[in-house]
Amino acid sequence: QVQLVESGGGLVQAGGSLKLSCTASGRASAMNWYRQTPGNERDFVAGIIGGSSTNYADTVKGRFTISRDDATNTVYLQMDSLKPGDTAAYYCKAVTVTDGHYKNNWGQGTNVTVSS
């Protein structure tokens, strides 16, 4: 099982930036960021497969950038032009494949608060 450790959350004013990090204890095929607010489902934010294939939720496209460093099994989420609506707990998910079986591994979450 892959362990994930997230960091980088915090409080920022609207229009500001934050960069989240998530380091996995092992290699993952795809790495993703999700976010969740109280009482709501966890929503996809951004994902990266391999070194350069990325996709984003429409709500963050053009403002957030996902990247990864395979040497350290770390995925990053650069968040710019933050809005109060981006306030949420952000979770990292790493997809691992063992003997043809896919497994989703989740981090513990890091909180992002954007003040207006």
C-alpha positions as a Python dict, from the first residue, in 0.01 Angstrom:
ca = {
    (1, 'Q'): (0, 0, 0),
    (2, 'V'): (124, 345, -94),
    (3, 'Q'): (125, 609, 178),
    (4, 'L'): (63, 971, 82),
    (5, 'V'): (165, 1283, 271),
    (6, 'E'): (19, 1616, 167),
    (7, 'S'): (135, 1964, 260),
    (8, 'G'): (106, 2325, 154),
    (9, 'G'): (-244, 2417, 260),
    (10, 'G'): (-324, 2732, 450),
    (11, 'L'): (-503, 3063, 454),
    (12, 'V'): (-468, 3303, 163),
    (13, 'Q'): (-649, 3610, 38),
    (14, 'A'): (-852, 3603, -281),
    (15, 'G'): (-626, 3647, -581),
    (16, 'G'): (-335, 3485, -403),
    (17, 'S'): (-150, 3161, -466),
    (18, 'L'): (-70, 2839, -287),
    (19, 'K'): (123, 2531, -389),
    (20, 'L'): (21, 2192, -258),
    (21, 'S'): (254, 1893, -246),
    (22, 'C'): (184, 1525, -212),
    (23, 'T'): (462, 1271, -172),
    (24, 'A'): (394, 903, -220),
    (25, 'S'): (591, 621, -61),
    (26, 'G'): (598, 438, -393),
    (27, 'R'): (552, 477, -765),
    (28, 'A'): (205, 560, -895),
    (29, 'S'): (72, 556, -1248),
    (30, 'A'): (-174, 844, -1215),
    (31, 'M'): (-185, 1109, -948),
    (32, 'N'): (-482, 1335, -887),
    (33, 'W'): (-608, 1612, -667),
    (34, 'Y'): (-963, 1624, -535),
    (35, 'R'): (-1135, 1866, -301),
    (36, 'Q'): (-1424, 1845, -63),
    (37, 'T'): (-1635, 2088, 139),
    (38, 'P'): (-1845, 1986, 439),
    (39, 'G'): (-2161, 1802, 340),
    (40, 'N'): (-2054, 1760, -22),
    (41, 'E'): (-1893, 1490, -228),
    (42, 'R'): (-1526, 1485, -310),
    (43, 'D'): (-1477, 1650, -650),
    (44, 'F'): (-1204, 1600, -903),
    (45, 'V'): (-970, 1898, -945),
    (46, 'A'): (-675, 1789, -1157),
    (47, 'G'): (-492, 1477, -1266),
    (48, 'I'): (-165, 1377, -1429),
    (49, 'I'): (-68, 1051, -1597),
    (50, 'G'): (291, 984, -1683),
    (51, 'G'): (495, 1300, -1709),
    (52, 'S'): (277, 1529, -1912),
    (53, 'S'): (-79, 1415, -1972),
    (54, 'T'): (-294, 1641, -1758),
    (55, 'N'): (-660, 1725, -1718),
    (56, 'Y'): (-850, 1974, -1507),
    (57, 'A'): (-1195, 2047, -1379),
    (58, 'D'): (-1352, 2335, -1568),
    (59, 'T'): (-1372, 2538, -1247),
    (60, 'V'): (-994, 2551, -1212),
    (61, 'K'): (-876, 2539, -1572),
    (62, 'G'): (-637, 2823, -1643),
    (63, 'R'): (-575, 2891, -1274),
    (64, 'F'): (-435, 2563, -1138),
    (65, 'T'): (-139, 2365, -1270),
    (66, 'I'): (-60, 2006, -1180),
    (67, 'S'): (290, 1864, -1217),
    (68, 'R'): (488, 1571, -1086),
    (69, 'D'): (844, 1476, -999),
    (70, 'D'): (889, 1105, -1054),
    (71, 'A'): (1231, 1108, -889),
    (72, 'T'): (1062, 1183, -556),
    (73, 'N'): (711, 1042, -631),
    (74, 'T'): (570, 1387, -564),
    (75, 'V'): (278, 1561, -729),
    (76, 'Y'): (222, 1933, -701),
    (77, 'L'): (-78, 2158, -746),
    (78, 'Q'): (5, 2521, -813),
    (79, 'M'): (-305, 2725, -740),
    (80, 'D'): (-317, 3082, -868),
    (81, 'S'): (-588, 3348, -874),
    (82, 'L'): (-756, 3175, -585),
    (83, 'K'): (-1122, 3247, -512),
    (84, 'P'): (-1327, 3199, -196),
    (85, 'G'): (-1504, 2917, -380),
    (86, 'D'): (-1175, 2725, -384),
    (87, 'T'): (-1194, 2688, -7),
    (88, 'A'): (-1198, 2316, 70),
    (89, 'A'): (-1003, 2021, 202),
    (90, 'Y'): (-774, 1905, -77),
    (91, 'Y'): (-691, 1537, -114),
    (92, 'C'): (-425, 1364, -316),
    (93, 'K'): (-501, 1031, -483),
    (94, 'A'): (-239, 799, -627),
    (95, 'V'): (-343, 515, -855),
    (96, 'T'): (-120, 210, -830),
    (97, 'V'): (-127, -108, -1034),
    (98, 'T'): (-26, -444, -890),
    (99, 'D'): (-65, -763, -1092),
    (100, 'G'): (-312, -587, -1316),
    (101, 'H'): (-525, -463, -1026),
    (102, 'Y'): (-581, -91, -982),
    (103, 'K'): (-594, 61, -637),
    (104, 'N'): (-677, 413, -526),
    (105, 'N'): (-462, 543, -243),
    (106, 'W'): (-569, 859, -62),
    (107, 'G'): (-386, 1112, 148),
    (108, 'Q'): (-515, 1262, 471),
    (109, 'G'): (-605, 1596, 317),
    (110, 'T'): (-482, 1951, 358),
    (111, 'N'): (-707, 2250, 417),
    (112, 'V'): (-716, 2553, 191),
    (113, 'T'): (-903, 2864, 299),
    (114, 'V'): (-941, 3161, 67),
    (115, 'S'): (-1066, 3480, 229),
    (116, 'S'): (-1249, 3750, 39),
}
